[in-house]
Structure formats: C-alpha cells, structure tokens
Amino acid sequence: MFQYAFMIRALIAGIAIALSASLLGVNLVLNRNSLIGDGLSHVAFGSMAISIAFNQEPLFISLIVSIISAYFILRVSKSTMMSGDAMIGIISSSALAIGVVAIQLKGVSSDISSYMFGSILGVNQNDVIVSIIIALVVVIGFILSYQRLFAMTFDETFAKAVGQNTDLYHSLLAILTAVVVVFGMRLMGALLISGLIIFPTITAMRLFKSFKSVTITAAILGVVNFVVGLISAAYLTTPTGASVIIVNLIALLMVNVIKLIWK
C-alpha cells in the first residue's frame, strides 16, 4: 500500500497536520474555544469555493480569508458586542453559503467533494513540505511557550497580572489553527478537519488530568488515530477524513467503556 507515492505523501502530511491539530486542540478545548476550528473549516471551504468560481488560487485565498476570520472572531469574542460562538456561526455559515451559491451561479464543473470530505489524492509535494513546516512551528512554539500556555489556559487573570501578553498568544493560536485547517482540508475535508482538533484532547482528558499528560497523550492519539484511519480508508476505499474521525470516535468510546469498567 505504501509503495505508492501519493500514500507516502498523505501519510507524512497527515501525521504533521494531525500532530499540529492535536497540540493546538489542547488549548482550544480547555479554553472552550474548540468551535473556532469548526467555524474556520466552513470559512475555508466557502472561500475556496468562491476562489474556484472566479478562477483564483483556492489555497492562497482560503488561507488569507481564514486568518482574517480567525483574528476577527477572536477580537469580537473578547468584546461585549457578541458572544464568540454566535460570531463563529454567523461567519462560518455565511462563508459556506456564499461559496456554494458562487459555485452554482458560475456553473463550475470541478469536483469540490474532495474538499468537503478529504482525499489522499489531493495531497501534493508542496502540501507535504508546508505541513512539515507547520508541525515544526507548532511543536517548537509549544515547547518554548509551555509554561505561558499552561498559565494562560488555567488562570488567564494571573497570566495577565504577571505581564504575559495573553491576547498575543490567543491571536497566534487562532492564526495557527486557521493555517492547519486550510492545509488539512485537502486531506481531511472541510467538514471533518475540526475533529482532529477536538477528539484527541477529549479522549486524553478522559485518561489523564494533568496538563502535561493530556498534551502528550493528545499528540500521540492524534497521530496514531490518523495513521489507522488512513490505512482503513485505503483498504475500505472510504473517504480519508470520515475514516479518521470514525477511528477517533471508536478510541473515545473505548476509553469511556474502560473507565466505566475500572470504576
């Protein structure tokens, strides 16, 4: 199976994206901002559809729009104008609706289903290189900022009191999440990429209570579940994104069952 070049590309890029998403997901889930990933996936798909309809580069347009949306959502959620989840819903549904209408009105014949549910055939060499760079940035950034992220996650008031620029870190996390969502969209699909952010952390939290243990376990689960899902998708000829999410769901259910038995 791995004698094919496209499988090797999908494996390497997928591991990098899964690792990045899992690490970012720890902070997002614990800060109750996990919906940002889901909202950005809809924004990325909508902007991609619009760019295809107008014969523009879909990846570049999606990246720019997603980063701007991530920052805007974060700014509004910190103000009293509107709750963060309401803003996510407005932006994501609007972008998705505009993208679908643009595709229909322009009569674009290109198949966009792979962007919705993921396809291992859509990963090229540039995606692999960029995914590795993203993973390195996330991992190195996480290691260097571990103490700051820990303080910001569990006591943001204290973190601000000791001079930590929490707004900057929130902005960087949102931007990195947008980048991971856009580049993971080809492999996982826009409708399922947020699962890579949420599932590993939730499963890890069922096993451990400490921040360090949850972080390490989430990273391992994210990578392992992706590899198992990718292999399952190849053998069963099912969409990659759906297969990976089902594997994550099974892992979460198994952990819950084990916890119930051991109580």
C-alpha positions in Angstrom: 0.0 0.0 0.0 2.8 2.4 0.9 4.6 1.7 -2.3 2.5 4.4 -4.0 3.9 7.9 -3.8 0.5 9.5 -3.1 0.1 7.3 0.0 3.5 8.3 1.3 2.7 12.0 0.8 -0.7 11.6 2.5 1.0 9.8 5.4 3.7 12.4 6.0 1.4 15.4 5.5 -1.4 13.8 7.6 0.9 13.0 10.5 2.2 16.6 10.5 -1.3 18.0 10.4 -2.7 15.6 13.0 0.2 16.4 15.4 -0.3 20.2 14.9 -4.1 20.0 15.3 -3.9 17.9 18.4 -1.5 20.2 20.2 -3.5 23.3 19.2 -6.7 21.5 20.3 -5.4 21.1 23.9 -5.5 24.8 24.5 -8.6 25.4 22.4 -10.7 22.7 24.1 -9.6 23.6 27.6 -10.3 27.3 26.9 -13.7 26.3 25.4 -12.7 27.7 22.0 -12.9 24.4 20.1 -15.7 25.8 17.9 -13.2 28.1 16.3 -11.8 25.1 14.4 -15.2 24.1 13.1 -16.1 27.6 12.1 -12.8 28.2 10.3 -13.3 24.9 8.3 -16.5 26.3 7.0 -14.9 29.6 6.2 -12.0 27.9 4.4 -14.4 25.8 2.3 -16.5 28.8 1.5 -13.6 31.0 0.4 -12.1 28.1 -1.5 -15.4 27.6 -3.4 -15.5 31.4 -4.2 -11.9 31.4 -5.4 -12.5 28.4 -7.7 -15.7 30.1 -9.1 -13.6 33.1 -10.0 -10.6 31.2 -11.3 -8.3 32.2 -8.4 -5.8 30.2 -6.4 -8.0 28.4 -3.8 -5.4 27.6 -1.2 -4.0 31.2 -1.0 -7.4 32.8 -0.9 -8.6 30.4 1.7 -5.6 30.9 3.9 -5.9 34.7 3.8 -9.6 34.7 4.5 -9.3 32.1 7.3 -6.6 34.0 9.1 -8.6 37.3 8.9 -11.7 35.5 10.1 -9.8 33.8 13.0 -8.5 37.2 14.2 -11.9 38.9 13.7 -13.7 36.1 15.7 -11.2 36.4 18.5 -11.4 40.2 18.7 -15.2 40.2 18.7 -15.4 37.3 21.3 -13.3 39.4 23.6 -15.6 42.4 23.4 -19.2 42.7 24.6 -20.6 43.1 21.1 -21.5 39.5 20.5 -20.6 36.1 22.0 -17.8 34.2 20.3 -20.0 31.2 19.4 -22.6 33.4 17.8 -19.9 35.2 15.7 -18.5 31.9 14.6 -21.9 30.7 13.5 -22.5 33.9 11.5 -19.2 34.0 9.8 -18.9 30.3 9.0 -22.5 29.8 7.7 -22.3 33.0 5.6 -18.9 32.0 4.0 -20.2 28.5 3.3 -23.5 29.7 1.8 -21.8 32.3 -0.4 -19.3 29.8 -1.6 -21.9 27.2 -2.6 -24.1 29.9 -4.3 -21.0 31.2 -6.2 -20.2 27.6 -7.4 -23.7 27.1 -8.7 -24.1 30.5 -10.3 -20.8 30.3 -12.1 -21.5 26.7 -13.2 -18.2 25.4 -12.1 -17.8 21.8 -13.1 -14.8 20.9 -10.8 -15.5 18.3 -8.2 -15.4 20.0 -4.8 -16.5 16.9 -2.8 -12.8 16.1 -2.1 -12.5 19.4 -0.3 -15.6 18.6 1.8 -14.7 15.1 2.9 -11.0 14.7 2.1 -9.0 12.8 -0.5 -5.5 11.3 -0.3 -5.1 12.0 -4.0 -5.3 15.8 -3.4 -2.0 16.0 -1.4 0.9 17.1 -3.5 4.6 17.6 -2.7 4.2 21.2 -1.7 1.5 20.3 0.8 3.9 17.8 2.4 6.6 20.4 2.8 4.3 23.1 4.1 2.7 20.6 6.6 6.1 19.6 8.0 7.0 23.3 8.4 3.7 24.0 10.2 4.2 21.0 12.5 7.8 22.2 13.4 6.5 25.7 14.1 3.7 24.4 16.3 5.8 21.8 18.2 8.8 24.2 18.8 6.4 27.0 19.7 4.5 24.8 22.1 7.8 23.6 23.8 9.2 27.1 24.2 5.9 28.6 25.4 4.7 25.7 27.5 4.7 27.5 30.9 3.0 30.5 29.4 0.3 28.4 27.7 -0.2 26.5 30.9 -0.8 29.7 32.9 -3.0 31.2 30.2 -5.1 28.1 30.0 -5.9 27.7 33.7 -5.5 31.2 35.1 -5.6 33.9 32.5 -6.1 36.6 35.1 -2.8 35.6 36.8 -1.0 35.4 33.5 -2.0 39.0 32.7 -1.1 40.1 36.2 2.5 38.8 35.7 2.8 40.7 32.5 2.0 38.0 30.0 0.5 39.2 26.7 -2.4 36.7 26.6 -4.0 38.5 23.7 -1.0 37.9 21.5 -0.9 34.2 22.4 -4.6 33.8 21.7 -4.1 35.5 18.3 -1.2 33.3 17.4 -3.2 30.2 18.4 -6.1 31.3 16.3 -3.9 32.1 13.3 -2.1 28.7 13.5 -5.4 27.0 13.8 -6.6 28.7 10.6 -3.4 27.6 8.8 -3.8 24.0 10.0 -7.4 23.9 8.9 -6.7 25.2 5.4 -3.8 22.8 4.7 -5.5 19.9 6.4 -8.7 20.5 4.3 -7.5 18.6 1.3 -6.7 15.5 3.3 -9.5 15.5 5.9 -12.1 17.6 4.3 -13.6 20.9 5.4 -16.5 19.3 7.3 -14.3 17.0 9.3 -10.9 18.7 9.9 -12.2 20.1 13.2 -12.4 16.6 14.5 -8.6 16.4 14.6 -8.6 19.3 16.9 -11.3 18.1 19.3 -11.2 14.3 19.6 -7.6 13.7 20.7 -7.9 16.2 23.6 -11.3 14.9 24.8 -10.0 11.4 24.7 -6.8 12.3 26.5 -8.8 14.2 29.2 -10.7 11.0 29.9 -7.4 9.3 30.7 -5.4 11.9 32.5 -5.9 15.1 34.5 -2.6 16.9 34.3 -1.9 19.4 31.5 1.4 17.8 30.5 -0.1 14.3 30.4 -3.1 15.4 28.4 -0.9 17.3 25.9 1.4 14.4 25.3 -1.4 11.8 25.1 -3.4 14.0 22.7 -0.5 14.4 20.4 0.1 10.6 20.4 -3.6 9.8 19.9 -3.9 12.3 17.1 -1.1 10.8 15.1 -1.9 7.1 15.8 -5.6 7.6 15.0 -4.8 9.3 11.8 -2.5 6.5 10.6 -5.1 3.9 11.5 -7.8 5.9 9.7 -5.6 6.4 6.6 -4.8 2.7 6.4 -8.5 1.9 6.9 -9.6 4.3 4.2 -7.1 2.8 1.7 -8.3 -0.7 2.3 -12.0 0.1 2.5 -11.9 2.7 -0.2 -13.7 5.2 2.0 -13.1 9.0 2.4 -10.0 9.7 4.4 -11.5 12.3 6.6 -14.5 10.2 7.6 -12.4 7.1 8.3 -10.0 9.1 10.6 -12.9 10.6 12.5 -14.6 7.2 13.0 -11.3 5.8 14.3 -11.1 8.8 16.8 -14.7 8.2 17.8 -14.0 4.5 18.4 -11.0 5.4 20.5 -13.1 7.8 22.6 -15.8 5.2 23.1 -13.3 2.5 24.1 -11.7 4.8 26.7 -15.1 5.7 28.1 -16.0 2.0 28.3 -12.7 1.2 30.0 -13.2 4.0 32.5 -16.7 2.6 33.4 -15.4 -0.9 33.9 -12.5 0.2 36.1 -14.6 2.3 38.3 
